[in-house]
């Protein structure tokens, strides 16, 4: 009797980055780019007054900043950040995260647990998952 194995469903809580890299909406695009470079991440959560206001990604810097000739040392993160912050529950599957990213045309999602942001997951994390543990 043959057994069929299904792809292992790893919850996002296992896959996500738990270190939350944040930046103020009043920081400049140059500061955001330097922080992304130094911490080796592709997106930062925008944090202000105890709340996450949005997310700024490499794509935001390029498409909304550089492409519009915004001076990076003067332009503020708030001018290019993506908002509202989109998130997905930590109990959801990688497939659900992939679908949400595709639906919204984004590469990063905040991960929440009981309404609190506890991590971030990127399309690269999902690609690693699908390569190692199962296909779409």
N, C-alpha and C positions, 0 to 999 in steps of 0.2 A: 504494500500500500504506500503510495507516494504521499509525502506531506508537502504542502505548499506553504512557503514562508512569506509573510507579508513584511513590507518595510517597517522597521522599528520606528515607532512614533515617539520621538523624544520631545518632551514639552519644551516650549521656548525658555522656560526658567533655567534649563540646563545649558542651552545654547547661547543665551544672551550675555552681553558684557555687563557686568555688575558695577563697574567703575563708571560713574556718570561724570562725563566731562562737560562742564558748563561754562557759559560766558554771559556777560551782561549785554542787554540790548543796546547799551550806550558805548560798548567797545567798538573799535574801528574794524573794518574789514581786514586791515593789515594785522591787527592783533588776533583776529579769529584765524586767519591763515597761518600765522606763526604758531598759535596754540595747537591747531590741527597737525601741523608738521612735527612739533615737538612731542606730542602725545601719540602720534601715529594713528590718528582717527580721521574719518571722513565726514564727521558731523559732530556738532556740539549742541547740547540742549541750552536754550536761551532761558535764563533764570533771572527773575526780578521779584523783589518783595515777597520771597518765600514761595513763589509759584513758577511753574514752567510755562512760559509764554509761547514757545514755538521751538523751532529747530533751525539751525543754519548749517548747510552742507557745502561741500566743495562745488556741487552743481549750482547752488545759490550764488556763491562767490563769482563763479564764471558767468553764468547766464544772466544774472540780475545786476552784478557789479561790474566786472571787467567788460562784458559785452556792451554795456551802456556807458562805458568810459567814466565810471565813477571813481574818483580818486580814493584809493584804498586807505590812505592815512587820514582821510577826512570823513569818509562815508561810514555811517553807523550800521551795526548789525541789524538794528530794527528796520532799516530800509530794505533789506534783502531777505530777511528770515522768512521761513515758511510757517504759516500759522493758519488755523489753530494747530496745536500739537496733536498729531494723530498717534493713537496708541492701540495696542492689542493686549488682551489678557494673557498672562503668563501660562495659563492652562491650555491655551489654543495650540493647534498643531502648526508645524512648519508650513504645511500646505495652505492653511488659512492665512498665515502671515504673507506668504507668497502671493496669494490671490488679492489681499488687501493692498500690497505694494503695487501690483500690476494695475489694479482698479484706479489707484490714485496717482500712478506714474511717479512713484517715489522709490528711494533706495534705502531708507532708514525708517524704522518704526520704534517708538518708545514702547516699552513693555511695562504693563501695570499689574499690580496685585492688590485687590481690594481697594481700587481707586487711587493707589499711590504708584508713582513711577519708580520702578525698581531696576530698570535696565534698558538697554537699547540693542536692537538687532538690525543687522544690515543684510543687503542682498548677498554680499560675500559670505556671510555666515550661513545663509540658506543654501547657496551653491555648494558649500563644503558639506552640508548635511545631505543634500540630494546626491552628491557624488559618492559619499561614503555609506549612506544608509538606505537610500531608496530614491526612486524616480518620481517625477511628477505624475 
